[in-house]
Structure formats: structure tokens, C-alpha cells
Amino acid sequence: RYRVPGFLATSRLEATATEFMNRAFHANRKQHCAVLWRVQLHPRGEDDSAYACKHVNLVRHGTMPDEYEYLFAPYSVFTVRAIRESARAGRGLPHIIDIE
């Protein structure tokens, strides 16, 4: 388990997340490995508030009208569920980390 010390912006669309990941990868002059984080929420949370995530908000008025940014509160706690390492993460093909 770990805490994120600031806001954590995520997207419902993997293409949007990949675009941001690629921007960060190239902005750092490829000095760090590419990582795609995938956040898994409890599926019953959509219909049952007892299972809903309480520390996230949907932001619908981002820079793109269909962006659907989910913003997690500072110091949100996550658990790593799976890591898929990529031999080419230093060349832009990301490691994939699933968290919940």
C-alpha cells in the first residue's frame, strides 16, 4: 500500500492516459521508464454507496469536453494488485501497474 502525496488525475479513457504518459516520457528526455497506471475500483460501487470510492471526484469541465478526468484527493491510499514489466519501458513501451 502507498499514499499519493498530492492530487492524482486519472482518465476513464486509456488513450488519454497513454497520451499523458507519452508526453511525460518525452518531456523527461526518456530518462525514466514509461509506466501506465490502471486504477481498479470495486464494480459494486456504481450502484451501492457502501462500495463506492469516497476520495475521488469526476471533473467534467477539463480542457477537453469528453475527457472525464477522475481526480483523487491528496494522500489517497492505493494497493498494488499487479505489475507487468516491459523490457522496452525505457523506449516508451510501458510497464503496466494495476492499483485499487
Contacts in CASP RR format, 6 or more apart in sequence:
PFRMAT RR
TARGET T0000
AUTHOR 0000-0000-0000
METHOD contacts of the structure
MODEL  1
RYRVPGFLATSRLEATATEFMNRAFHANRKQHCAVLWRVQLHPRGEDDSA
YACKHVNLVRHGTMPDEYEYLFAPYSVFTVRAIRESARAGRGLPHIIDIE
1 77 0 8 1.000
1 78 0 8 1.000
1 79 0 8 1.000
1 80 0 8 1.000
2 77 0 8 1.000
2 78 0 8 1.000
2 80 0 8 1.000
3 75 0 8 1.000
3 76 0 8 1.000
3 77 0 8 1.000
3 78 0 8 1.000
4 72 0 8 1.000
4 74 0 8 1.000
4 75 0 8 1.000
4 76 0 8 1.000
4 78 0 8 1.000
5 74 0 8 1.000
5 75 0 8 1.000
6 74 0 8 1.000
6 75 0 8 1.000
7 71 0 8 1.000
7 72 0 8 1.000
7 73 0 8 1.000
7 74 0 8 1.000
8 71 0 8 1.000
8 72 0 8 1.000
8 76 0 8 1.000
9 69 0 8 1.000
9 70 0 8 1.000
9 71 0 8 1.000
9 72 0 8 1.000
10 17 0 8 1.000
10 37 0 8 1.000
10 39 0 8 1.000
10 69 0 8 1.000
10 70 0 8 1.000
10 71 0 8 1.000
10 72 0 8 1.000
11 17 0 8 1.000
11 20 0 8 1.000
11 67 0 8 1.000
11 68 0 8 1.000
11 69 0 8 1.000
11 70 0 8 1.000
12 68 0 8 1.000
12 70 0 8 1.000
13 67 0 8 1.000
13 68 0 8 1.000
14 36 0 8 1.000
14 38 0 8 1.000
16 64 0 8 1.000
16 67 0 8 1.000
17 36 0 8 1.000
17 37 0 8 1.000
18 36 0 8 1.000
21 34 0 8 1.000
21 35 0 8 1.000
21 36 0 8 1.000
21 94 0 8 1.000
22 34 0 8 1.000
22 92 0 8 1.000
25 32 0 8 1.000
25 34 0 8 1.000
25 92 0 8 1.000
30 90 0 8 1.000
30 91 0 8 1.000
30 92 0 8 1.000
32 90 0 8 1.000
33 86 0 8 1.000
33 89 0 8 1.000
33 90 0 8 1.000
33 92 0 8 1.000
33 94 0 8 1.000
33 95 0 8 1.000
34 86 0 8 1.000
34 89 0 8 1.000
34 90 0 8 1.000
34 92 0 8 1.000
34 93 0 8 1.000
34 94 0 8 1.000
34 95 0 8 1.000
35 89 0 8 1.000
35 94 0 8 1.000
35 95 0 8 1.000
35 96 0 8 1.000
35 97 0 8 1.000
36 94 0 8 1.000
36 95 0 8 1.000
36 96 0 8 1.000
36 97 0 8 1.000
37 97 0 8 1.000
37 99 0 8 1.000
38 96 0 8 1.000
38 97 0 8 1.000
38 98 0 8 1.000
38 99 0 8 1.000
39 70 0 8 1.000
39 78 0 8 1.000
39 99 0 8 1.000
39 100 0 8 1.000
40 81 0 8 1.000
40 98 0 8 1.000
40 99 0 8 1.000
40 100 0 8 1.000
41 53 0 8 1.000
41 100 0 8 1.000
42 51 0 8 1.000
42 52 0 8 1.000
42 53 0 8 1.000
42 100 0 8 1.000
44 50 0 8 1.000
44 51 0 8 1.000
45 51 0 8 1.000
45 52 0 8 1.000
45 53 0 8 1.000
46 52 0 8 1.000
55 72 0 8 1.000
55 73 0 8 1.000
55 76 0 8 1.000
56 70 0 8 1.000
56 71 0 8 1.000
56 72 0 8 1.000
56 73 0 8 1.000
56 76 0 8 1.000
57 70 0 8 1.000
57 71 0 8 1.000
57 73 0 8 1.000
58 68 0 8 1.000
58 69 0 8 1.000
58 70 0 8 1.000
58 71 0 8 1.000
59 67 0 8 1.000
59 69 0 8 1.000
59 70 0 8 1.000
59 71 0 8 1.000
60 68 0 8 1.000
62 69 0 8 1.000
78 99 0 8 1.000
78 100 0 8 1.000
79 99 0 8 1.000
79 100 0 8 1.000
80 97 0 8 1.000
80 98 0 8 1.000
80 99 0 8 1.000
81 98 0 8 1.000
81 99 0 8 1.000
81 100 0 8 1.000
82 96 0 8 1.000
82 97 0 8 1.000
82 98 0 8 1.000
83 95 0 8 1.000
83 96 0 8 1.000
83 97 0 8 1.000
83 98 0 8 1.000
84 95 0 8 1.000
84 96 0 8 1.000
84 97 0 8 1.000
85 95 0 8 1.000
86 93 0 8 1.000
86 94 0 8 1.000
86 95 0 8 1.000
86 96 0 8 1.000
89 95 0 8 1.000
END
